[in-house]
Amino acid sequence: MATNYRPVSLTSHLCKVFEKIVRDQVVEFLEVNGLKDSQHGFRKGSSCLTNTPLFLDKVTRSVDQGHDVDIVFLDLAKHSTRCHTQNYWKNYKN
């Protein structure tokens, strides 16, 4: 068995260029027609770090105005690796 090898890319350069063109078109369409300003994370100039102060400001303003505020945080990052999917779907169907 070879100990010194270089991995081979299975995706051609043409496919990668096409994927980038399609992605750019979809993102541009969503920026103009579908995304709210409160959606962060994958947009240019926005991230989880830019969302946090905006969220905190909105919550603080609501509390200052006397409104009730409920916050629920969900961390589903490892959800699919921590449960048995067969049992999950069986329980979900019932």
C-alpha atoms as one frame of an Amber mdcrd trajectory, in Angstrom:
protein
   0.000   0.000   0.000   1.319   3.422  -0.876   2.270   5.627   2.042   2.798
   8.797   0.039  -0.142   9.760  -2.141  -2.093  12.839  -3.095  -5.905  12.798
  -2.900  -7.742  13.195  -6.185 -10.584  15.683  -6.440 -13.721  13.996  -7.752
 -15.458  17.254  -8.597 -14.353  18.906 -11.793 -13.461  22.562 -11.904 -16.344
  23.196 -14.275 -18.818  21.844 -11.712 -17.326  24.052  -9.013 -17.639  27.153
 -11.215 -21.239  26.267 -12.091 -22.038  25.698  -8.406 -20.641  29.144  -7.522
 -22.697  30.825 -10.261 -25.914  29.139  -9.126 -25.192  29.916  -5.462 -24.516
  33.585  -6.208 -27.783  33.864  -8.160 -29.822  32.201  -5.402 -28.259  34.357
  -2.674 -28.843  37.520  -4.722 -32.493  36.567  -5.274 -33.019  35.866  -1.569
 -31.313  39.105  -0.546 -33.715  41.077  -2.734 -36.927  39.066  -2.267 -36.907
  36.783   0.700 -34.537  37.290   3.599 -35.432  39.376   6.615 -32.869  41.688
   8.174 -32.925  39.533  11.292 -31.486  36.515   9.458 -27.737  36.271  10.011
 -25.018  33.663   9.758 -24.532  33.025   6.057 -25.004  36.501   4.609 -22.220
  38.879   3.641 -21.502  41.299   6.452 -23.628  39.326   8.913 -22.710  36.598
  11.346 -23.685  35.187  14.696 -21.567  37.945  16.227 -23.557  40.684  14.475
 -26.847  39.061  15.415 -26.135  38.932  19.160 -26.053  42.705  19.849 -29.156
  43.257  17.688 -31.016  40.525  19.561 -29.887  41.853  22.944 -30.982  45.376
  21.963 -34.419  44.152  20.889 -34.923  42.152  24.101 -33.720  45.026  26.315
 -35.995  47.495  24.527 -38.998  45.178  24.964 -38.300  44.712  28.680 -37.834
  48.477  29.143 -41.233  49.043  27.517 -42.835  46.631  29.984 -43.451  43.767
  27.565 -43.094  40.149  28.606 -40.182  38.407  26.935 -39.713  34.652  26.634
 -36.519  33.267  25.144 -35.879  29.672  24.149 -32.420  28.550  23.054 -32.087
  25.284  21.132 -28.779  23.661  20.315 -29.403  21.050  17.640 -25.824  20.883
  16.392 -25.296  17.242  17.364 -28.912  16.147  17.448 -28.575  13.580  14.659
 -25.447  12.025  16.163 -26.879  11.699  19.656 -30.093   9.827  18.931 -30.809
   6.555  17.248 -32.560   7.548  14.047 -34.551   4.327  13.680 -36.064   4.692
  17.158 -36.566   8.412  16.569 -38.606   7.897  13.407 -40.558   5.027  14.933
 -41.512   7.211  17.915 -42.149  10.201  15.676 -44.691   8.303  13.545 -46.659
   7.173  16.600
